[in-house]
Amino acid sequence: MSRLDELIAELCPDGVEYVRLAECCDIEDNKRKPVKSSLRIPGDTPYYGANNIQDYVEGYTHYGQYVLIAEDGSASLENYSVQYVDGFFWANNHVHVIKGRKDLDTKFLYYYLTSFNFIPFLTGGTRAKLNKGNMEEIPIPLPPLAVQQEIVRILDNFTELTAELTAELTAELTARRKQYEYYRDLLLTFGNNPDIKWMTLGEIGPVCMCKRIMKAETSPVGDVPFFKIGTFGKEPDAFISQEKYDEYRKAFSFPKKGDILISAAGTIGRTVIYDGKPAYYQDSNIVWIDNDESKVLNKYLYYCYAMKPWSISTGGTIARLYNDNISKAKIPVPPLEEQERIVAILDRFDALCNDLTSGIPAEIEARQKQYEYYRDKLLSFKEVTA
């Protein structure tokens, strides 16, 4: 039996009491002071917003051990922003500032809230907001202090070990990615090889885009995802009807499964391999080359695009990749057999570096999931019955 099991068996064998956050925490939101970046005086004090440190400034609003919970602007609903601070700091009005009272260890409170599901307590739709009234109602377990402190000790050690292992794996991943880029560039550099033909992308195929979809034709929910430049390669936040999708796909340009979609604005040159599932793409900002795979493989193009063979137009107010920039870009085109060989090598290397189901990224994710599993297990309590 572990020390924690012994403490629970001795001090709270029948479960623990859950109380409202407002009953066991001091809430110091009245001391928050936002300061415009242009008016901040540089210093050594961390200036906290909803998603970690925003700046370092002179002066402070708080001193001690505190938990900061995002009031709004949290990066993720599933992993709502909770931060632990120990020392001098400045808090702006995008975080709630709380600390445990005498029967609640503040570090224990922090660990518990990192595993807590905030979604039922949030308002504001797509821009999540945790108002003070809702925050006060969050249920907090109150095991005896000795139990809280043992859990904090275990999780501090586990956090430190996980961070060290993750740092080692991340360093290895960075080195592997640099190695991958080196070999990718080496494989796609052919010098004066007479078997290699240099072609413009315009010679390989025309630049295509989907028919324009007007904003009024989209909705926050619907049948078919509509990807704009801001959601390209991410999760969609707009949709079109199945009827409109079927109509436009049949009548206008539309990518084939395996075609390489290119971002022409925003994060210029980002690529996504079209998986053939129902989806629609913002015209002119997301384009593709309609190439003949009997001459140039899609996946070969994908790796060539990673080397950014095009020039970007920067003369206007917003940099972008025009069709002409793409069409004039030149890439080396070896025989099909050589393309297949290069793709096979780079696919294996890419999976090792980036695939979350294998290699180092999978190990990093596994470490994080392991930590979250044990944290959640330690912070799950039987509630005492009256």
Buried (B, 14 or more C-beta within 10 A) or exposed (E): EEEBEEBBEEEBEEBBBBBEBBEBBEBBBEEBEEBEEEEBEEBEBBBBBBBEBBBEBEEBBBEEBBBBBBBBBBEEEEEBBBBBBEEBBBBBBBBBBBBBEEEBBBBBBBBBBBBBEBEEBBEEEEEBBBBEEBBBEBEBBBBBBBBBBBBBEBBEEBEEEBEEBBEEBEEEBEEBBEEBBEEBEEBBEBEEEEEBBEBEBBBBBEBBBBBEBEEEBBEEEBBBBBBBBEBBEEEBBBBBBEEBBEEBBEEEBBBEEBBBBBBBBBEBBBBBBBEEEEBBBBBBBBBBBBBEBEBBBBBBBBBBBBBEBBEEBEEEEEEBBBBEBBBBBBBBBBEBEBBBEBBEBBBBBBBBBBBEEEBBBBBBBEBEEEBBEBBBEBBEBEEBEE
